Amino acid sequence: MKKIKIDFVSDVVCPWCAIGLESLQTALNSLPGQVGAQITFQPFELNPAMPAGGQDIGEHLTQKYGSTPEQQAQIRATIRQRG
C-alpha cells in the first residue's frame, strides 16, 4: 500500500473547501488497499480583513470577485448541487 501525507489547507467557512474535502475522501475511498493517506488539516483564513460583525455576502462577493447577483446565484446553485 502506498502511504501519502496530505496537508489540507482550508478556511472552515469556505463551502468549496468542504466540497473539496468530501471529494478527496471519496477519491481515497475508491482506492481501498492501494493508498493510505494521513491528512493533516491546516487552517487558513480566506479573508483576515473581514469585520468582526461580518459583511453582507452579496456585497462581499461583488467587492472581492466583481461578480454580479446573477453570477452569485449560479455559484450558489453549483455549491448546492456539488454539496
C-alpha positions in Angstrom: 0.0 0.0 0.0 1.3 3.4 -0.9 1.3 5.8 2.0 0.9 9.5 1.4 0.7 12.7 3.5 -1.7 15.4 2.6 -1.9 18.8 4.1 -5.4 20.0 3.7 -5.4 23.8 3.8 -8.8 25.4 4.3 -11.0 28.0 5.8 -13.7 26.5 7.9 -16.4 28.8 6.4 -15.5 28.1 2.8 -18.1 25.9 1.1 -15.6 24.9 -1.7 -13.1 23.7 1.0 -15.8 21.3 2.4 -16.7 20.1 -1.1 -13.0 19.6 -1.8 -12.5 17.6 1.3 -15.5 15.4 0.5 -14.2 14.8 -3.0 -10.7 13.9 -1.6 -12.2 11.4 0.8 -14.4 9.9 -2.0 -11.3 9.5 -4.2 -9.3 7.9 -1.4 -12.1 5.6 -0.5 -12.2 4.5 -4.2 -8.7 3.0 -3.7 -9.1 0.5 -0.9 -5.8 -1.2 -0.1 -3.9 0.9 -2.6 -3.4 4.2 -0.8 -3.2 5.1 2.8 -3.5 8.8 3.4 -2.5 10.8 6.5 -4.5 14.0 6.3 -3.3 17.0 8.3 -5.6 20.0 8.5 -4.1 23.4 8.2 -6.2 26.4 8.9 -6.2 29.3 6.6 -8.3 32.5 6.8 -9.5 33.5 3.4 -10.4 37.0 4.5 -8.5 38.2 7.5 -9.8 41.7 6.9 -13.4 40.7 7.4 -15.0 42.9 10.1 -15.9 41.3 13.3 -19.6 41.7 12.6 -19.3 40.2 9.1 -20.4 41.6 5.8 -23.4 41.1 3.5 -22.4 38.1 1.3 -23.5 39.7 -1.9 -21.6 42.9 -1.2 -18.5 40.9 -0.2 -18.6 38.7 -3.4 -19.1 41.8 -5.5 -16.1 43.6 -3.9 -13.8 40.5 -3.9 -14.6 39.0 -7.3 -16.6 41.6 -9.2 -19.4 39.1 -9.6 -23.0 40.1 -10.4 -26.0 38.9 -8.4 -26.8 36.6 -11.3 -23.3 35.1 -11.2 -23.6 34.7 -7.4 -26.9 32.9 -7.8 -25.3 30.5 -10.3 -22.3 29.9 -7.9 -24.7 29.1 -5.0 -26.6 26.7 -7.2 -23.4 24.9 -8.2 -22.4 24.7 -4.5 -25.8 23.2 -3.6 -25.5 20.7 -6.5 -22.0 19.7 -5.5 -22.7 19.7 -1.8 
